[in-house]
Amino acid sequence: MKNSQGKLAFSRGGMKVAVWVCKRCGYVRDSRCKPRKCPNCGDQAEFEKQEEK
C-alpha cells in the first residue's frame, strides 16, 4: 500500500489509517491519531481529517 505522498505504508493489524492535512501550511500526514503539532510549521492541532485508508 502507498501513502498520500507515494511512499510505501504499512498498517498494523489491519487498522485503518487517516490522512491529516495541516490547515495552516498544507502538510500531509498519514496517522491513526490526529497530530498534536505540525512538524512543518509548528501550528498546534490545526489538522483536518481528509480520508481513511
WOFENBEL-V888774 format. One record per residue. PHI is phi in radians with two decimals (none if undefined). OMEGA is omega in radians with two decimals (none if undefined). D_FIRST is the distance of its C-alpha to the first C-alpha in Angstrom with 1 decimal. Layout:
phi=(PHI:PHI)
omega=(OMEGA:OMEGA)
d_first=(D_FIRST:D_FIRST)
This chain:
phi=(none:-1.94:-1.49:-1.15:-1.74:1.41:-1.69:-1.16:-2.28:-2.11:-1.79:-1.74:1.13:1.29:-1.29:-1.34:-2.04:-1.63:-1.81:-1.92:-2.12:-1.22:-1.21:-1.47:-2.05:1.52:-1.03:-1.91:-2.41:-1.68:-2.82:-1.26:-1.95:-1.14:-1.12:-1.41:-2.58:-1.34:-1.26:-1.52:-1.94:1.45:-1.13:-1.56:0.94:-1.84:-1.90:-2.05:-1.36:-1.73:-2.83:-2.03:-1.85)
omega=(3.10:3.12:-3.07:3.14:3.10:3.12:3.12:3.13:-3.14:3.07:3.14:3.07:3.11:3.14:3.14:-3.14:3.13:3.05:-3.13:-3.13:3.10:-3.13:-3.07:-3.03:3.12:3.11:-3.11:3.13:3.05:-3.09:3.06:-3.07:3.09:3.11:3.12:-3.07:3.11:3.13:-3.12:-3.07:3.12:-3.14:-3.09:2.95:3.08:3.13:3.11:-3.12:-3.10:-3.09:3.04:3.13:none)
d_first=(0.0:3.8:6.8:10.0:11.4:9.2:8.4:5.8:5.6:6.6:8.7:12.2:13.9:11.7:12.9:11.8:11.2:13.5:13.8:17.3:19.4:22.7:25.6:27.7:25.7:22.4:20.2:16.6:15.1:12.2:14.0:15.4:18.9:20.7:21.5:25.3:25.7:24.1:23.7:24.4:27.6:28.6:29.0:29.2:26.9:26.7:23.0:22.1:19.3:17.5:14.9:12.9:9.4)
